[in-house]
Amino acid sequence: MGIEAQAEALARTLPAVAVLARARKNETRFLASHQMEAALRIHRLFEKAQIRQNVTMRYGPKVSGLRGNGDSVSDMAIDARMRLESLLTDLPRDCQSVLRDICGYDMGIHDVEQLHGWPRRSGKIVLRLALDLAAARMGLSPLARGQETCGTRFWVQPGAMPSEIG
């Protein structure tokens, strides 16, 4: 996904992160593309994990899940919760909370700074560090690198000649 497409996806899903992803006049972006991708992946994991509370009312009949009652969690949500937990457990506590609050619960950076009692403009630095650590855990890096040495592969044996079908 290109940088502009990432910025558009961030603007739709994570407005607080999208502000940091924009390039300003004669300046580079505050967040690199691997950090933006990490934010999008964490947001998608939160969506799949169904951690947020529902704020709308459902008027239709209660659909029962595979486990019997209607409040059961799907296997996809359980898998997403386990992946999210394994991603966040090794990060420092402040990084965990920033990623949960901003990428998961769509809080603004200013709100997170007030919640934690941090000085102004420090939330974006912690977010950048947290996204960098999360991106490294996901295998994302600022530069795309291939294998150092990779031999040429053929689908036929060396020296093979085509034969007529007879």
N, C-alpha and C positions, 0 to 999 in steps of 0.2 A: 504494500500500500504506500503510495507516495505521500510526501509531507503535506501537501494541500488536502488530500483526501483524509489524512489523519486529523488535520485541523478542523475539517468540516464535521467529521464524526465526533470529535471532542466538543465542538460547539453545540451539537444536538444533544449529547448525553452528559457531558461534564463541563458546564460553563465556567466553573472556577479554574479548571485546568486549561481550558481553551484560551483564557486571557493570557496565561503564561506561554502558550504555544504560538502566539502571534508574533511576527517580526515587526518591530517598529522601525521608524526612519533611521537609516544608517546604523542599525544595531542588529545583532544576531538574535535568534530566538532564545528565550530563557531555558526552554526544555528542548532537548534533542529528540530526534525521531524515535530512538529506542525507549526513551522515557515516556513519550506520548503513547507508544504501543503498549507499554506496561500498564499505563493508566487505563487504557481501553480494555485490556484483558482482565484487569482486576475488576473493573466495572461489570464486564460480562459475567465474571464468576459470581459477583454479588447478585446479579439478576437471576442466574441459574440456581443459585443456592436458596433463593426465596427467603432471605433473612429479613428484609424490610417488612414492616407491618402494612396490611392493606388498609387504605383509608376510604375505600368505596364499599358500598353495600351491594351484595348480590341478591337479587330478587328471584332468581331461578331456583330450581330444586338442587338440593345438596348432592353433589356427585361424589360417590364413594370411591376411595382409592383402592389400590391393590391390597392394602393391609386391612381393609375392613371398614374403618370409619372415615369420614370425610375430611378429617384434620390430618391425615397421614401425609408424609412427605415422600415425594417420588424418589426413585433411585438416582435420577439425574441430579436432584437437589442435594441428596446426601453425598454423592460423589463430588459435586462442586464445593460443598462445605468442607470436605476433607482436603481437597486440593487447595482451597483458600487458607485453611488452617495450617497446612504444611508449608505454604508459601510464607505466611506471616510469622510463624513461630520463631524462626531464627533471626528475625529483624529486631533491632532495639525497640523498646516499648514506645517511645515517642513516634518512631517511624510506623509502627503498627497502627497506632491510634490515628495518625494523620491519614494513612491510606484508607482505613476504615471510614473515617469521618468524611473525607473529601471524595474518594472514589466510590465508596459504598453508599453512604447516606446523603450524598450531594450537598454537603455543607460548604459554605464559602470559606475562604482562607481567613478572612477577618474573624469570622465566628469561631474557627478553630483556635486562632491566637487568643481570643478572649476566654474560651473554654479552658485552655491550658495555662493561662496567665503569662503568655509569652509577649515579648516586645513586638511592636509593629514591624511588619516586613520580615519577621523571622520565620513565619509559617511557610513562605514560599521556598526558603532555603531548606527547611526540614523536608518539605514535600519533594524537592528536587533530589535530595539525598536518599529519601525513602524510595522514590521511583527508580533511582539508579541502582540501589541494592536489590529491589524487586526484579528489575530487568536482568540483572546478573543472575539471579536465582532462576529466571525463566529461560536463560540462555540467549538473551538479547544483548547485543553490543553495538557501540556506535559505528563500527566498521564491519562490513560483511567480509568474511574471510573464508576461503575454500581450503581444501587440503593442500599441504605444502607440496607433496609429490603425489601425482596421480597418473598412473599409466594409462595408455590408450586401450580401450576395450573394443573388441570386435565380436560380432555375432557369429562369425564363421572362424574356422581354424586358419592359422597362417598358411598360405600357399594353396588354399582350396580353390578349385576351379568350378565354374558352373557346369552342370551336366544336363544333357538333353533328356526330356521326359519321353520315354519310348514306349 
